[in-house]
Amino acid sequence: MRIWEGVVEFTLVAELGSFTKASQNLNISVAQVSRLISLLEKRLKTKLLYRTTRKVTLTAEGEIYYQRCKQVLNELEEAERALGNLQNKPQGTIKLTAPVMYGETFIQPLVHEFMRIHPAIEVTANLSNQQLDLIDGGYDLAIRLGKLKDSTLIAKPLSQRRYRVCASPSYLKDYGAPHSLPELVDHNCLVGQHQYWRFEHKGKQVATKVIGTLSCNSGYALVDAALKNLGLIQLPNYYVDDHIEKGHLVEVLSKYREEPETIWAVYPHNRHLSPKVRQLVNFLAQGLDKN
């Protein structure tokens, strides 16, 4: 039907603000996207987009048309998902991103188990410590740790993490255990990417600058250094809980421990959470709750 010609292309350009990004998303040429939108404008006898060399913006009429088109396209997506639900089997591709270490250790093993249970699911995973743009990258899902910076994302809590300060029993025997934050100045504090450790005192967050003989952006490397009696470390609990439970490390300054941070599953606000992604998110939440 001619009524659909150019509608999807126009909607994507409006969302992404770029003919190039829309063409990449649709896997067609920029020229074809431009031609279809031009035909749409000609048929509607209305200019929908302002085009410059730097950006693309909606006209007032284009904004009205975009909102209606997006609503209709969302309904079509929901109709297709409803049909998919009749089969009651997750299928298709899920594209996700997660931080490297957390993704390798916790997310991907659960994703692999989900794929084993649902063999019709395919996954493209990009593990990166950069916060990738979900819309530009075409991601269905991202795992984020701690406070969320992007308020345009829809978020579902999956689990929690808390920071713990600890050292080996031998180190504490030789140098003593700190009982207050000022005492950290007398200790060799092995640091990651930040020179400040995070605490909470009398209901307020406290950032304490620490110094030491090792700076390394690997949590596992810092754990290894602490196990070899080199100093104190502050890391998320999933690095150190097992070592503390076995007595290889001892937690100190626990009364200054911050409130737990949330681990989130996030997705773009302009996308409905498809059944396959919703089932994966629920599966992750159940699996992470056991860790």
C-alpha positions as CSV (number, residue, x, y, z in Angstrom):
1,M,0.0,0.0,0.0
2,R,1.3,3.4,-0.9
3,I,0.2,4.8,2.4
4,W,3.2,3.1,4.1
5,E,5.8,4.3,1.6
6,G,8.4,6.3,3.5
7,V,6.7,6.2,6.9
8,V,9.2,3.8,8.6
9,E,12.1,5.7,7.0
10,F,10.7,9.1,8.1
11,T,10.1,7.8,11.7
12,L,13.6,6.5,12.0
13,V,15.2,9.7,10.7
14,A,13.0,11.7,13.2
15,E,14.2,9.5,16.0
16,L,17.9,9.3,15.1
17,G,18.2,12.8,13.7
18,S,20.2,11.4,10.7
19,F,19.6,10.0,7.3
20,T,22.8,8.1,7.5
21,K,21.9,6.4,10.8
22,A,18.5,5.5,9.5
23,S,19.9,4.0,6.4
24,Q,22.3,1.9,8.5
25,N,19.5,0.8,10.7
26,L,17.4,-0.3,7.7
27,N,20.3,-1.6,5.7
28,I,19.5,0.5,2.7
29,S,21.2,3.4,1.0
30,V,21.0,7.0,2.2
31,A,19.7,8.0,-1.2
32,Q,16.8,5.5,-0.9
33,V,15.8,6.8,2.5
34,S,15.9,10.4,1.1
35,R,13.9,9.4,-2.0
36,L,11.2,7.7,0.0
37,I,10.8,10.6,2.4
38,S,10.6,13.0,-0.4
39,L,7.9,11.0,-2.0
40,L,6.1,10.9,1.3
41,E,6.3,14.7,1.6
42,K,5.1,15.1,-1.9
43,R,2.1,12.8,-1.3
44,L,1.2,14.6,1.9
45,K,1.9,18.0,0.3
46,T,3.7,18.9,3.5
47,K,7.3,19.5,4.4
48,L,8.2,17.2,7.3
49,L,11.9,17.7,7.9
50,Y,14.4,20.6,7.8
51,R,17.6,19.3,6.3
52,T,21.0,21.0,6.8
53,T,24.5,19.7,6.4
54,R,24.8,19.3,10.1
55,K,21.5,18.0,11.3
56,V,17.9,17.1,10.6
57,T,15.0,18.5,12.5
58,L,11.2,18.1,12.4
59,T,8.9,20.8,11.2
60,A,5.8,21.6,13.3
61,E,3.8,19.5,10.9
62,G,6.5,16.8,10.9
63,E,6.3,16.6,14.7
64,I,2.6,16.0,14.7
65,Y,2.9,13.4,11.9
66,Y,5.8,11.6,13.7
67,Q,3.9,11.2,16.9
68,R,0.9,9.6,15.1
69,C,3.2,7.4,13.0
70,K,5.2,6.2,16.0
71,Q,2.0,5.3,17.8
72,V,0.8,3.3,14.8
73,L,4.1,1.5,14.4
74,N,4.2,0.7,18.1
75,E,0.8,-0.9,17.8
76,L,2.1,-3.0,14.8
77,E,5.1,-4.1,16.8
78,E,2.8,-5.1,19.7
79,A,0.6,-7.1,17.2
80,E,3.6,-9.1,16.0
81,R,4.8,-9.7,19.6
82,A,1.3,-10.9,20.5
83,L,1.6,-13.5,17.7
84,G,5.0,-14.5,18.9
85,N,3.6,-15.0,22.4
86,L,1.2,-17.5,21.1
87,Q,4.1,-19.8,20.5
88,N,5.2,-19.2,24.1
89,K,8.9,-19.7,23.0
90,P,11.4,-16.8,23.1
91,Q,13.0,-16.5,19.7
92,G,15.1,-14.1,17.6
93,T,18.1,-12.0,18.3
94,I,18.9,-10.0,21.5
95,K,21.6,-7.4,21.3
96,L,23.0,-6.4,24.7
97,T,25.9,-4.7,26.4
98,A,27.4,-5.0,29.8
99,P,30.6,-4.0,31.7
100,V,33.5,-6.3,30.9
101,M,34.3,-8.0,34.3
102,Y,30.7,-8.1,35.5
103,G,29.5,-9.3,32.1
104,E,32.1,-12.0,31.9
105,T,31.6,-13.3,35.4
106,F,27.9,-13.0,36.0
107,I,25.9,-11.8,33.0
108,Q,27.2,-14.0,30.2
109,P,27.0,-17.3,32.1
110,L,23.3,-16.6,32.8
111,V,22.8,-15.5,29.2
112,H,24.3,-18.8,28.0
113,E,22.1,-20.8,30.3
114,F,19.1,-18.8,28.9
115,M,20.2,-19.7,25.4
116,R,20.5,-23.4,26.3
117,I,16.9,-23.4,27.6
118,H,15.7,-21.4,24.6
119,P,17.6,-22.6,21.5
120,A,15.7,-20.3,19.2
121,I,17.4,-17.3,20.9
122,E,20.5,-15.7,19.3
123,V,22.6,-13.1,21.3
124,T,25.0,-10.4,20.2
125,A,26.9,-9.3,23.3
126,N,29.3,-6.3,23.5
127,L,31.2,-6.2,26.8
128,S,32.5,-2.7,27.3
129,N,33.3,-0.4,30.2
130,Q,32.1,2.5,28.1
131,Q,28.4,3.4,28.4
132,L,27.4,2.8,24.8
133,D,24.5,4.7,23.2
134,L,21.7,2.1,23.1
135,I,19.7,3.7,20.3
136,D,22.6,4.4,18.0
137,G,24.0,0.9,18.6
138,G,20.6,-0.8,18.2
139,Y,20.8,-2.4,21.6
140,D,17.8,-4.1,23.2
141,L,19.3,-4.2,26.7
142,A,22.2,-2.9,28.8
143,I,23.5,-3.8,32.2
144,R,24.5,-0.7,34.2
145,L,26.1,-0.6,37.7
146,G,25.4,2.0,40.3
147,K,23.8,5.4,39.8
148,L,22.2,5.9,36.4
149,K,23.3,9.0,34.5
150,D,20.9,8.8,31.6
151,S,17.3,9.7,32.8
152,T,15.8,8.8,29.4
153,L,16.4,5.1,30.0
154,I,13.8,2.7,31.5
155,A,15.5,0.7,34.3
156,K,14.7,-2.5,36.1
157,P,16.7,-3.5,39.2
158,L,18.5,-6.8,39.0
159,S,20.7,-7.1,42.0
160,Q,22.9,-5.0,44.4
161,R,26.5,-4.5,45.0
162,R,28.3,-3.0,48.0
163,Y,31.9,-1.9,48.5
164,R,34.0,-3.6,51.1
165,V,37.5,-2.7,52.5
166,C,39.7,-5.7,53.3
167,A,43.2,-7.0,53.6
168,S,44.9,-10.3,54.3
169,P,45.2,-11.5,57.9
170,S,49.0,-11.3,57.6
171,Y,48.9,-7.7,56.5
172,L,46.6,-6.8,59.4
173,K,48.9,-8.7,61.9
174,D,51.9,-6.7,60.7
175,Y,50.3,-3.3,60.4
176,G,47.2,-3.4,62.5
177,A,43.6,-2.9,61.4
178,P,42.2,0.7,60.8
179,H,39.2,1.5,62.9
180,S,38.5,5.0,61.6
181,L,38.9,6.8,58.2
182,P,41.8,9.0,59.3
183,E,43.8,5.9,60.0
184,L,43.9,5.0,56.3
185,V,46.8,7.5,55.9
186,D,49.0,5.0,57.8
187,H,48.2,2.2,55.5
188,N,49.2,1.0,52.0
189,C,46.0,1.4,50.1
190,L,45.9,-0.4,46.7
191,V,43.8,1.6,44.4
192,G,41.9,1.1,41.1
193,Q,40.9,3.8,38.7
194,H,40.1,6.4,41.5
195,Q,42.3,7.8,44.3
196,Y,39.2,8.2,46.5
197,W,37.5,5.5,48.5
198,R,33.8,5.7,49.2
199,F,32.3,5.6,52.6
200,E,29.3,6.6,54.6
201,H,29.6,8.4,58.0
202,K,26.6,9.6,60.1
203,G,24.3,9.3,57.1
204,K,26.5,11.3,54.8
205,Q,28.7,10.0,51.9
206,V,32.4,10.5,52.4
207,A,35.1,10.4,49.8
208,T,38.5,9.7,51.4
209,K,41.7,10.1,49.4
210,V,44.1,7.2,49.8
211,I,47.6,6.4,48.6
212,G,49.6,3.3,48.1
213,T,52.3,1.5,46.2
214,L,50.0,-0.1,43.5
215,S,47.5,1.5,41.2
216,C,45.7,-0.9,38.8
217,N,42.4,-0.9,36.9
218,S,41.8,-4.6,37.4
219,G,39.8,-5.7,40.4
220,Y,41.2,-9.3,40.2
221,A,44.7,-7.9,40.2
222,L,44.0,-5.9,43.3
223,V,42.6,-8.9,45.0
224,D,45.7,-10.9,44.1
225,A,47.9,-8.1,45.6
226,A,45.9,-8.1,48.8
227,L,46.1,-11.9,49.1
228,K,49.9,-11.5,48.9
229,N,49.8,-9.1,51.9
230,L,50.6,-5.9,50.0
231,G,47.9,-3.7,51.5
232,L,44.2,-2.8,51.8
233,I,41.7,-2.8,48.9
234,Q,38.2,-1.5,48.4
235,L,36.2,-3.4,45.9
236,P,32.6,-4.4,45.1
237,N,31.6,-7.4,47.2
238,Y,31.5,-9.9,44.2
239,Y,35.3,-9.6,44.1
240,V,36.0,-10.3,47.7
241,D,33.0,-12.1,49.4
242,D,34.3,-15.6,48.7
243,H,37.8,-14.7,50.0
244,I,36.3,-13.2,53.1
245,E,34.1,-16.2,53.7
246,K,37.1,-18.5,53.5
247,G,39.2,-16.3,55.7
248,H,41.8,-15.4,53.1
249,L,40.8,-11.7,53.5
250,V,39.3,-9.8,56.5
251,E,36.9,-6.9,56.1
252,V,37.7,-3.7,58.0
253,L,35.8,-0.4,58.5
254,S,32.5,-2.2,57.9
255,K,30.7,0.4,60.0
256,Y,31.6,3.0,57.3
257,R,30.3,0.9,54.5
258,E,28.1,2.7,51.9
259,E,24.5,1.6,51.3
260,P,24.3,-0.9,48.5
261,E,24.2,0.2,44.9
262,T,21.7,-1.2,42.4
263,I,22.7,-3.2,39.3
264,W,20.2,-2.4,36.5
265,A,18.9,-3.7,33.3
266,V,18.1,-0.7,31.1
267,Y,16.5,-0.2,27.7
268,P,15.5,2.9,25.6
269,H,12.3,4.6,26.6
270,N,11.0,4.6,23.0
271,R,11.1,0.8,22.8
272,H,8.6,-1.6,24.3
273,L,10.3,-4.4,26.1
274,S,9.8,-7.4,23.8
275,P,8.7,-10.7,25.4
276,K,12.1,-12.3,24.6
277,V,14.0,-9.5,26.3
278,R,11.5,-9.4,29.2
279,Q,12.1,-13.1,29.8
280,L,15.8,-12.7,29.7
281,V,15.7,-9.8,32.2
282,N,13.6,-11.9,34.6
283,F,16.0,-14.8,34.1
284,L,18.9,-12.5,35.0
285,A,17.2,-11.1,38.0
286,Q,16.5,-14.6,39.4
287,G,20.0,-15.8,38.6
288,L,21.8,-12.8,40.1
289,D,19.7,-13.0,43.2
290,K,21.3,-16.3,44.0
291,N,24.9,-14.9,43.8
